[in-house]
């Protein structure tokens, strides 16, 4: 259960920080990209513990939490939409 909660929170954190740009030397990248290694690792751990139904429900829950965040103006709707599409396609 802890991996599911961490997964949802990691996706939320990635989406909330997607517009923040981090500069390291001459390279610039979205701060949200730092979370994606964690997100896919957590999803793999969820796959190992549960069946696909739970994995899909977890992804839907993560999208739901992010839609609520977008509705509360904490995150950009375009980022949430792109994130949801990417999560479903990567599965």
Buried (B, 14 or more C-beta within 10 A) or exposed (E): EEBBEBBBBBBBBBBBBBEEEEEEEEEEEBBBEEBBEBBBBBBEBBBEEBEEEEBEEBBEBBBEBBBEBBEEEEBBEEBBBEBBEEBEEEE
